[in-house]
């Protein structure tokens, strides 16, 4: 026999700071000594995770050779269900799809209950609640009978949703979910053991009993003749009166030892009845005692005053503990990376433990500079893997008309057309992008692809492949889920194979592709239960399913440097453990809000409280901090605001600060000093490798290379941002048109100019058409022709309709004063004696009976004020000067009587050009002076010289490296050959 007979249930434990899998194997081997070799093989070992099973097997494999116990995981017990005659469990995806349909019907009938966008979140949340109810043995009748004295509207809505659980159960009379099936398996097993208790050893190791089904199994095994439960991270230093104070879950559920107390209470055991599994001592018993006192439940922290003075060995408890309180997450990550690098150099095994994935990514990036690739156990979310992103982009094609950005995103994806002629595909994709940027249209179709292929040497069949894959994919309305899945898979494989090959390319290759294929095949198998849905609902469903998968497809990592989640830390051991991200909201994570039941109702129903997760995290913390060498790190400030230290770190530092007689403040100061030293080294490393800062440019090209011709609209740019003129006319760089064509200010200006020009031309030929109604009709016709965006058409049409009456009234007055003689008139004039030409395109020129000119410039935005025109916005003043210089050949030199900006915004406005203060002759001289200055070799084209606002975005700011300098930086002239 492995265990001596005992009248009490048999519960063992391993203290914090002891490698649990190693201690488990050691204890099994010692209890098998002196027995036949097959004695250990008769034992049945049940562990809670696959990681634990792998680690235990690896420890056994280290020798010496022996027969091994039969090893099972808790989930393997479901295999017994077949023997018990239980039906197979409902597939989780099928249940989710059916719940989504039921909730969708409810939302359609009562739209005020919740937003349609929350459909899948609600179904996931309700599925999780059903799982928990089945795992804890709670029925929907129990939920309905809860004592709610104030029946709020929220509770009434929750009751409505929970009623779906009954409806769902009615759909599957006799069928069982996985949780209900697991619970029934355990109940059947317990019944069998009561009638015929097994005589061989059965050991359940490593579980805390946080779930009702698992707790029930632990209690049954502990009562078997040769059964035993082995608890991880048991606090042997916690006094009996503290254990007794953990009775109320409402105030104790977040304590790290609460689950063990519940188990002992159910088994009628005292803390002293829990035996040590082995005689292995923790790495630092004084540290365990310190943490045991620090983590006392909130109602009994007064024990700090009574028991604190008896706490000894604080210097030994904190000798190998370093506290890093970094000013920022970046500094925290760099300090951690430095310590991990030293561990790699010294041959230590080191692990960063944190639930903060942003911190792990920052640490991995910092380690990359030394070519250290940590062994990250978390892997990559499937939705962020190349196949996951690819499938989500393909599903997006069904949701809305094809836009250029969606098209190019897929064409450039590494999985698209990755078979034959991949190079030709990429070349043609780049040419197509330039074509779309220059010529549009905003929503490409089959005709667009055919037109692109005309006159070009493209791969045969490539444009037809584009049309087949991308044209006409958007289909509004609902379709069965099976149709959506079939379309998705067929289109994804067609895109991946490309225009020159069949099959699916490499879409389903490698681990990520295999995971994605399994997800799609699972969805295909259960699609009949999903009903009909829109393309948007299907895309949301696909994204949610992909987000639940993970891909562990790592390169060869640096074996001794590891990144673990808190779950992995329970079954692993390392010389150095770094507990990172110790801030509230990160570790522990904030309890997720429950849309169904509050804490009080959950407690009444016998469900788990939200604090359960915090209690499990606290247990993970208590185990991890007991490692041989420990780092505790946090950032004092996040990107947005100051942070709050983790409650456990806060308790430990407060307790140490309050024990001056035992040297607590000194020990804490030394912990912080060690952390500050590493932070200083991290800061020195940053300073030693500064990011190069570009100077504020002011290039001085040769005079011969400087522009000899500008338009009047470029003069304000020459005044405000000369570098833009240099980039455009000297370097001859032109910004690409945006890929996503939108109804922006430029397009609005072009269309509105054409609307008013056509309207005025028509009114000259037929004066009776000078009416607001005619203007509205003309605008409607041209907007339909030039603006393919329905919303923009409606808004612009409404704006023109709003100002139509005022514009017509003002136009009648203008035509009574002078008659239009030119629209969009091109003109140019030379600035003698300079070899320079100034050019313009006048929106409108009128001439009165005396031969005087009246210049008009339409503005869809706010016209510049007279003060702005005097300093910067001189285009209309220069146009007047050019007119008097005879720049318009069809008109000849003529005096300008007035020049006017006509604002066509939300209301009609007119702003005169200050010709009296800035006469054309003066403007011409000022222009000559300005241009002459830039013909001087010493004059540089400074970037953002006099911009109107700091948020002004120039076309060439990225070329000037704006952002690495600001307006306070002095321009640095640079002579260019």
Secondary structure, DSSP 8 states (H G I E B T S, - for coil): --S---SS--EEEEETTS-HHHHHHHHHHHHTTTS-THHHHH-EEEES-HHHHHHHHHHHHTSS-----EEEEGGGGGGHHHHTT------HHHHHHHHHHHHHHHHHH-TTSS-GGGHHHHHHHHHHHHHHHHHHT--HHHHHTS--SS--HHHHHHHHHHHHHHHHHHHTTT---HHHHHHHHHHHHHHHHHHS---S-EEEES----SHHHHHHHHHHHTSTTEEEEEEEE-TTS-HHHHHTT--HHHHTTSTTHHHHHHHHHHT--GGG-EESS----S-HHHHHHHHHHT--GGGTTHHHHHGGG---HHHHHTTEEEEEESSHHHHHHHHHHHHHHHHHHT--EEEE-S-HHHHHHHHHHHHTTT--EEETT-EEGGGSHHHHHHHHHHHTTTS---HHHHHHHHTSTTTT-STTHHHHHHHHHHHHHHHHHH--SS--HHHHHHHHTTS---TTHHHHHHHHHTT----S-EEHHHHHHHHHHHHHHHHH-TT--S-TTTT-HHHHHHHHHHHHHHHHHGGGS-EE-HHHHHHHHHHHHHT-EE----S-EEEEEEE-HHHHTT---SEEEE---BTBBTTB-----SS--HHHHHHHT---THHHHHHHHHHHHHHTTSSEEEEEEESB-SSSB--B-HHHHHHHHHHHT-GGGTHHHHHHHHHHHHHHHHHHHHHHHHHT-------EEEE--GGGS-SEEEHHHHHHHHH-HHHHIIIIIS-------SS----HHHHHHHHHHHHHHHHHHHHH-GGG-SHHHHHHHHHHHHHHH---HHHHHHHHHHHHHHHHHHHHHHHHHHHH-EEEEEEEEEEEE-TTSS-EEEEEEEEEEE-TTS-EEEEEEESS----HHHHHHT--HHHHHHHHHHTT--TTT-S--EEEEEEEEESSSEEEEE--TTTS-HHHHHHHHHHHHHHTTSTT--EETTSS-S-TT---TTTTTTTTTSS-TTS--EEEE--
